[in-house]
Amino acid sequence: MILEAISKNFFLFLSNNKFLDKFAKRFGARFGADKIVGGETFSHAIPVIQQLNRDGLHVTVDHLGEFVTSEVEARERTHGCIESIHSIAHHELNSEVSLKLTSLGLDINRALVMENMKLILDEAKKYNITVTIDMEDSSRCGDTIEIYKELKQDYENLGTVIQSYLYRSEEDLEALNSCQPYLRLVKGAYKETGKVAFLEKDHVDKNLRKLIKANLLGGHYTAIGSHDDAIIAYTKEFAEKNDISKEQFEFQMLYGMRNETQKQLVKEGYKVRVYLPYGEDWYGYFMRRLAERPANVAFAIKGIFSK
């Protein structure tokens, strides 16, 4: 457990290193990232999405982006997201879109991120494509929740994420009840302190089960983002015991992880959505995935030395 904690903190530290981020962009997916990233462009990701769809899996795509600090880059990200929406519609892909507010200008100013979000949501609405606002670290949680609540008044096709390791998450979920929210419930993957987050896995898991229970009983559509067999089993048993339809929830898993579990859940009649990231800015995402599961390091090392 101590070694695992050290490993997690190490990779979370690396995820925030801007020098290594630039290095990673230069050398592409040489470090095994291609195992969990759909490609450097959306065009590269299209055949991956098509294969996942043929396997009975739904998809949500995320144009990866970290450290966006200029208005020009934020607008470029917005344009790229809109292009992805057009491609999803054109190729008739079974896919939603996920995005991070920091990639659209959250760290620059609120007016910019609101403008960019509305441009994206207007296009998504035309094609009936759902957009989910990913949750980032705790310092941006409050702003993300408030922006979601404001946008949800005008856009039905909008979801966001609640992370069970944050103390505030139960209150956030309750505050969103009136929005009829579409929520992805996850454990959380950023480095946080004991001032704002549960540090023990048991506490994080317990809170996630509490959030799943509350959102399902509230009648809201719920995405359970977890690879944890115990959490998956809890959700299935709770839904069956409380006569909650399989149409009210789905399981979400990361591309390249628990592939057989994904297919098995589909066979059992559950809806499964694969979170498929793409783009050159894969580094921060990749490091957080390594932090989540030490076993992920194995294919990263394999990627470094394989041709």
C-alpha positions in Angstrom: 0.0 0.0 0.0 2.9 2.4 0.8 4.6 1.6 -2.5 1.3 2.1 -4.3 0.8 5.5 -2.7 4.4 6.6 -3.6 3.8 5.4 -7.2 0.5 7.4 -7.4 2.0 10.6 -6.0 5.0 10.2 -8.3 2.9 10.0 -11.5 0.5 12.8 -10.3 3.6 15.0 -9.8 4.8 14.2 -13.3 1.3 15.0 -14.8 1.8 18.6 -13.9 5.3 19.0 -15.3 5.1 21.4 -18.2 8.6 20.6 -19.5 7.8 16.9 -19.8 4.5 17.8 -21.4 6.3 19.6 -24.2 8.8 16.7 -24.5 5.9 14.3 -24.8 4.3 16.3 -27.6 7.6 16.2 -29.5 8.0 12.4 -29.3 4.3 11.5 -29.7 2.9 8.2 -28.3 6.3 6.5 -28.0 5.7 5.8 -24.3 2.7 3.4 -24.7 0.1 6.2 -24.7 -1.3 4.8 -28.0 -2.7 1.9 -25.9 -5.2 4.3 -24.2 -5.4 7.2 -26.7 -7.3 7.0 -30.0 -4.9 9.0 -32.1 -3.4 12.5 -32.4 -6.3 13.8 -34.5 -10.0 13.1 -34.6 -9.6 11.6 -38.1 -7.2 9.0 -36.5 -9.9 8.2 -33.9 -12.7 7.6 -36.4 -11.9 4.0 -37.2 -11.4 3.3 -33.5 -14.8 4.6 -32.7 -16.4 2.7 -35.6 -14.9 -0.6 -34.3 -16.1 0.1 -30.7 -19.6 0.8 -32.1 -19.5 -2.5 -34.0 -18.7 -4.2 -30.7 -21.9 -2.7 -29.2 -20.1 0.0 -27.3 -21.0 3.7 -27.1 -18.3 6.3 -27.0 -17.5 9.7 -25.7 -14.5 11.5 -27.2 -12.2 14.0 -25.5 -9.8 16.3 -27.4 -7.0 16.3 -24.8 -5.6 19.6 -23.7 -3.6 20.9 -20.7 -2.2 24.2 -19.7 -4.2 26.4 -22.1 -3.4 30.0 -21.2 -4.0 32.0 -24.3 -7.3 33.2 -25.9 -6.1 32.1 -29.3 -5.5 28.6 -28.2 -8.8 28.4 -26.4 -10.6 29.4 -29.5 -8.7 26.9 -31.5 -9.8 24.2 -29.1 -13.3 25.3 -29.5 -13.1 25.1 -33.2 -11.6 21.6 -33.0 -14.4 20.5 -30.7 -17.0 21.8 -33.2 -15.2 20.0 -36.0 -15.4 16.8 -34.0 -19.2 17.2 -33.6 -19.5 17.7 -37.3 -17.5 14.5 -38.0 -19.5 12.5 -35.5 -22.7 13.5 -37.3 -21.2 13.1 -40.8 -19.9 9.6 -40.1 -23.0 8.6 -38.1 -20.9 7.6 -35.1 -22.4 6.6 -31.8 -20.5 9.1 -29.8 -20.9 11.9 -27.3 -18.3 14.6 -26.6 -16.4 15.3 -23.4 -14.3 18.5 -22.8 -12.5 20.4 -20.1 -13.3 24.0 -19.4 -9.6 24.9 -18.9 -9.0 24.0 -22.6 -11.7 26.5 -23.5 -10.4 29.4 -21.4 -11.5 28.9 -17.8 -8.2 30.0 -16.5 -8.3 33.1 -18.7 -11.8 34.6 -18.0 -15.3 33.4 -17.5 -16.8 35.3 -20.4 -14.5 33.5 -22.8 -15.3 30.0 -21.6 -19.0 30.8 -21.6 -18.8 32.1 -25.2 -16.9 29.0 -26.4 -19.2 26.6 -24.6 -22.3 28.1 -26.2 -20.7 27.8 -29.6 -20.0 24.1 -29.0 -23.4 23.4 -27.4 -25.3 25.2 -30.3 -23.6 22.9 -32.8 -24.1 19.8 -30.6 -27.8 20.6 -30.2 -28.3 20.6 -34.0 -27.2 17.0 -34.2 -28.6 15.8 -30.9 -25.1 15.1 -29.5 -24.6 15.2 -25.7 -21.6 17.2 -24.3 -20.1 16.4 -20.9 -18.0 18.9 -19.0 -15.2 16.9 -17.4 -14.3 17.7 -13.8 -10.8 18.9 -13.1 -9.0 19.5 -9.8 -10.7 20.9 -6.7 -9.6 24.5 -7.4 -11.8 24.5 -10.5 -14.7 22.4 -9.1 -16.9 25.3 -7.9 -16.6 27.3 -11.2 -17.3 24.1 -13.2 -20.5 23.4 -11.2 -21.7 27.0 -11.5 -21.1 27.1 -15.2 -22.9 23.8 -15.7 -25.9 25.0 -13.8 -26.1 28.2 -15.8 -25.7 26.4 -19.2 -28.1 23.7 -18.2 -30.9 26.2 -18.2 -30.6 26.6 -22.0 -29.1 23.3 -23.1 -30.6 19.9 -22.3 -27.8 18.0 -24.0 -25.3 18.7 -21.3 -23.7 16.6 -18.5 -20.9 17.0 -16.0 -18.9 15.0 -13.5 -18.9 14.5 -9.8 -15.8 13.1 -8.1 -16.4 11.0 -5.0 -13.0 11.7 -3.4 -14.0 15.4 -2.7 -15.8 16.2 0.5 -18.0 18.6 -1.2 -19.4 16.1 -3.8 -22.5 15.1 -1.9 -23.6 18.7 -1.5 -22.8 19.4 -5.2 -24.9 16.5 -6.3 -27.8 17.7 -4.1 -27.5 21.2 -5.5 -27.8 19.9 -9.0 -31.0 18.0 -8.4 -33.2 20.7 -9.7 -31.3 20.7 -13.0 -32.3 17.1 -13.9 -28.6 16.5 -14.3 -26.9 13.9 -16.5 -23.9 13.0 -14.2 -20.9 10.9 -14.6 -19.9 9.7 -11.1 -16.2 8.8 -10.7 -13.6 8.5 -7.9 -11.3 11.2 -9.1 -7.8 11.3 -10.5 -6.1 14.5 -9.5 -3.6 15.0 -6.6 -5.5 16.6 -3.7 -4.8 17.2 0.0 -6.7 15.9 3.0 -8.2 19.4 3.4 -10.5 18.9 0.5 -10.5 15.1 -0.3 -10.7 11.7 1.2 -7.3 10.1 1.0 -8.3 6.5 2.0 -9.7 4.3 -0.8 -12.4 2.8 1.4 -13.8 6.3 2.1 -13.7 7.2 -1.6 -15.5 4.0 -2.5 -18.1 4.5 0.2 -18.8 8.0 -1.0 -19.1 6.8 -4.6 -21.7 4.2 -3.6 -23.6 7.0 -1.7 -23.6 9.2 -4.8 -24.7 6.5 -7.1 -27.6 5.6 -4.8 -28.7 9.2 -4.4 -28.6 10.0 -8.1 -30.4 6.9 -9.2 -33.1 7.3 -6.5 -33.4 10.9 -7.7 -34.5 9.6 -11.1 -31.5 11.2 -12.9 -29.6 9.5 -15.7 -26.3 8.3 -14.2 -23.0 7.2 -15.8 -20.9 5.2 -13.4 -17.3 5.8 -14.4 -15.4 2.9 -12.8 -13.3 -0.1 -13.6 -13.8 -1.4 -10.0 -15.6 -4.8 -10.0 -17.1 -4.0 -6.5 -18.6 -0.7 -7.7 -20.0 -2.3 -10.8 -21.5 -5.1 -8.8 -23.0 -2.7 -6.3 -24.6 -0.7 -9.1 -26.1 -3.7 -10.7 -27.5 -5.1 -7.4 -28.8 -1.7 -6.3 -30.6 -1.1 -9.6 -32.2 -4.6 -9.5 -33.3 -4.3 -5.9 -34.9 -0.9 -6.5 -36.5 -1.7 -9.8 -34.3 0.9 -11.6 -34.3 0.4 -15.4 -31.1 -0.3 -17.3 -32.2 2.7 -19.4 -31.5 5.0 -16.5 -27.8 4.4 -16.2 -24.7 3.3 -18.0 -21.2 2.1 -17.2 -18.3 4.2 -18.5 -14.7 2.9 -18.8 -11.5 4.2 -20.3 -10.4 3.1 -23.8 -7.9 0.3 -23.6 -8.8 -0.8 -20.1 -11.0 -3.7 -18.9 -11.9 -4.5 -22.5 -13.3 -7.9 -21.7 -15.4 -6.5 -18.8 -16.8 -3.9 -21.2 -17.9 -6.6 -23.7 -19.3 -8.8 -20.9 -21.5 -6.0 -19.6 -22.8 -5.4 -23.1 -23.7 -9.1 -23.3 -25.6 -8.7 -20.0 -27.7 -6.0 -21.6 -26.0 -3.0 -19.9 -25.1 0.2 -21.8 -21.4 0.7 -21.8 -19.6 3.9 -23.0 -15.9 4.1 -23.7 -14.1 7.3 -22.9 -11.8 7.8 -25.9 -9.3 10.6 -25.7 -7.4 11.9 -28.7 -4.9 14.7 -29.5 -1.3 15.6 -29.1 -1.7 16.7 -25.5 -1.9 13.2 -24.2 0.8 13.5 -21.5 -1.1 14.7 -18.5 -4.0 12.3 -19.1 -1.6 9.4 -19.5 0.3 10.2 -16.2 -3.0 10.3 -14.3 -4.0 6.9 -15.7 -0.6 5.5 -14.5 -1.3 7.0 -11.1 -4.7 5.3 -10.9 -3.4 1.8 -11.6 0.2 0.7 -11.0 -0.5 -2.2 -13.4 -0.7 0.4 -16.2 3.0 1.0 -15.9 3.7 -2.4 -17.5 2.4 -1.5 -20.9 4.0 2.0 -20.7 7.4 0.3 -20.3 6.6 -2.1 -23.1 5.7 0.9 -25.3 9.0 2.5 -24.7 11.1 -0.4 -25.8 8.9 -1.9 -28.5 9.2 -1.0 -32.2 
